[in-house]
Amino acid sequence: MVDLHVLTAADWPLWREARIAALTDAPDAFKSALADWEKGGREQWRARLDIPGSHNVVALRDGLPVGMVRGVPAGADTSELRSLWVSPEARGEGVGDRLVETVASWALRSGSTTLKLAVIPGNQPAIALYRRSGFVITEEPGNFLPDGVTREQVMAKRLR
Ligand SMILES: CC(C)(COP(=O)(O)OP(=O)(O)OC[C@H]1O[C@@H](n2cnc3c(N)ncnc32)[C@H](O)[C@@H]1OP(=O)(O)O)[C@@H](O)C(=O)NCCC(=O)NCCS
């Protein structure tokens, strides 16, 4: 049984545990590097969760984090989904779908009409999940990856 837990700033140790596990497990899936985060102190982690209007969720099984996702405001009518990760032992059970759905519901409640995200090209499991959840690839140019050549792929979903 996996429960989704909405975090407050006081839950930063849980967010740190999940984020370090994600960056260790799937370094190629994220633009952030483990090295940028693992030495971060309390204030750096709290600041992440304190971004006004952000929605941070960890999936827990037996009290241990097995997944995470966050939503952040990204303009007047747009929210952005970030940091999606499910631990290898919890994959294929629909946890990823549930995490995407919870951010889509939050974005709708926040008044957004569009939910967007950036994915590293070639991350087929993530792209397949996002397509299944109603996201389509957009023409918007994503940020450059550290190689300075490849760009993230921007996907978006109309919420209403
Ligand atoms: C991408 C990722 C989040 C998917 O997480 P997940 O929990 O496995 O996703 P889901 O279970 O919702 O869906 C994955 C598959 O399981 C299947 N599935 C869903 N519910 C299921 C269930 N109850 N039983 C068996 N399979 C199920 C889905 O149909 C899907 O199959 P498919 O990809 O072959 O079509 C995960 O692989 C991950 O964390 N990857 C590394 C980090 C990453 O890439 N993050 C995205 C950054 S943009």
The ligand as an SDF file (V2000), in Angstrom:
LIG
                    3D

 48 50  0  0  0  0  0  0  0  0999 V2000
    9.0660    7.1930  -15.1020 C   0  0  0  0  0  0  0  0  0  0  0  0
    8.6440    6.6280  -13.7290 C   0  0  0  0  0  0  0  0  0  0  0  0
    8.3130    7.7820  -12.8010 C   0  0  0  0  0  0  0  0  0  0  0  0
    7.4240    5.7100  -13.9080 C   0  0  0  0  0  0  0  0  0  0  0  0
    6.9800    5.3230  -12.6100 O   0  0  0  0  0  0  0  0  0  0  0  0
    5.9820    4.0730  -12.3990 P   0  0  0  0  0  0  0  0  0  0  0  0
    5.4670    4.1490  -11.0270 O   0  0  0  0  0  0  0  0  0  0  0  0
    6.6550    2.8210  -12.8320 O   0  0  0  0  0  0  0  0  0  0  0  0
    4.8180    4.4420  -13.4040 O   0  0  0  0  0  0  0  0  0  0  0  0
    3.4530    3.6590  -13.5520 P   0  0  0  0  0  0  0  0  0  0  0  0
    3.4560    2.4080  -12.7480 O   0  0  0  0  0  0  0  0  0  0  0  0
    2.3680    4.6290  -13.2820 O   0  0  0  0  0  0  0  0  0  0  0  0
    3.4690    3.2800  -15.0660 O   0  0  0  0  0  0  0  0  0  0  0  0
    4.5650    2.5250  -15.5560 C   0  0  0  0  0  0  0  0  0  0  0  0
    4.1060    1.2160  -16.1750 C   0  0  0  0  0  0  0  0  0  0  0  0
    3.4590    0.3810  -15.2260 O   0  0  0  0  0  0  0  0  0  0  0  0
    2.1870   -0.0350  -15.7430 C   0  0  0  0  0  0  0  0  0  0  0  0
    1.2610   -0.1670  -14.6240 N   0  0  0  0  0  0  0  0  0  0  0  0
    0.4980    0.7980  -14.0970 C   0  0  0  0  0  0  0  0  0  0  0  0
   -0.2150    0.2990  -13.0690 N   0  0  0  0  0  0  0  0  0  0  0  0
    0.1530   -1.0060  -12.9420 C   0  0  0  0  0  0  0  0  0  0  0  0
   -0.2070   -2.0560  -12.0520 C   0  0  0  0  0  0  0  0  0  0  0  0
   -1.1230   -1.8720  -11.0660 N   0  0  0  0  0  0  0  0  0  0  0  0
    0.4040   -3.2480  -12.1970 N   0  0  0  0  0  0  0  0  0  0  0  0
    1.3120   -3.4520  -13.1720 C   0  0  0  0  0  0  0  0  0  0  0  0
    1.6800   -2.4890  -14.0340 N   0  0  0  0  0  0  0  0  0  0  0  0
    1.1030   -1.3010  -13.9270 C   0  0  0  0  0  0  0  0  0  0  0  0
    1.8170    1.0560  -16.6590 C   0  0  0  0  0  0  0  0  0  0  0  0
    0.8680    0.6290  -17.6240 O   0  0  0  0  0  0  0  0  0  0  0  0
    3.1530    1.3710  -17.2800 C   0  0  0  0  0  0  0  0  0  0  0  0
    3.4690    0.3940  -18.2440 O   0  0  0  0  0  0  0  0  0  0  0  0
    4.1050    0.7670  -19.6360 P   0  0  0  0  0  0  0  0  0  0  0  0
    5.1270    1.8690  -19.3870 O   0  0  0  0  0  0  0  0  0  0  0  0
    4.7170   -0.4810  -20.0550 O   0  0  0  0  0  0  0  0  0  0  0  0
    2.9500    1.2270  -20.4800 O   0  0  0  0  0  0  0  0  0  0  0  0
    9.7990    5.7830  -13.1190 C   0  0  0  0  0  0  0  0  0  0  0  0
   10.2130    4.8160  -14.0540 O   0  0  0  0  0  0  0  0  0  0  0  0
   11.0070    6.5900  -12.6760 C   0  0  0  0  0  0  0  0  0  0  0  0
   11.0510    7.1420  -11.5850 O   0  0  0  0  0  0  0  0  0  0  0  0
   12.0580    6.6810  -13.5390 N   0  0  0  0  0  0  0  0  0  0  0  0
   13.3000    7.3660  -13.1910 C   0  0  0  0  0  0  0  0  0  0  0  0
   13.1060    8.8550  -12.9670 C   0  0  0  0  0  0  0  0  0  0  0  0
   12.4440    9.5420  -14.1370 C   0  0  0  0  0  0  0  0  0  0  0  0
   12.6640    9.2030  -15.2830 O   0  0  0  0  0  0  0  0  0  0  0  0
   11.6210   10.5750  -13.8060 N   0  0  0  0  0  0  0  0  0  0  0  0
   10.9650   11.3880  -14.7890 C   0  0  0  0  0  0  0  0  0  0  0  0
   11.7740   12.6330  -14.9990 C   0  0  0  0  0  0  0  0  0  0  0  0
   11.0330   13.6800  -16.2660 S   0  0  0  0  0  0  0  0  0  0  0  0
  1  2  1  0
  2  3  1  0
  2  4  1  0
  2 36  1  0
  4  5  1  0
  5  6  1  0
  6  7  2  0
  6  8  1  0
  6  9  1  0
  9 10  1  0
 10 11  2  0
 10 12  1  0
 10 13  1  0
 13 14  1  0
 14 15  1  0
 15 16  1  0
 15 30  1  0
 16 17  1  0
 17 18  1  0
 17 28  1  0
 18 19  1  0
 18 27  1  0
 19 20  2  0
 20 21  1  0
 21 22  1  0
 21 27  2  0
 22 23  1  0
 22 24  2  0
 24 25  1  0
 25 26  2  0
 26 27  1  0
 28 29  1  0
 28 30  1  0
 30 31  1  0
 31 32  1  0
 32 33  2  0
 32 34  1  0
 32 35  1  0
 36 37  1  0
 36 38  1  0
 38 39  2  0
 38 40  1  0
 40 41  1  0
 41 42  1  0
 42 43  1  0
 43 44  2  0
 43 45  1  0
 45 46  1  0
 46 47  1  0
 47 48  1  0
M  END
$$$$
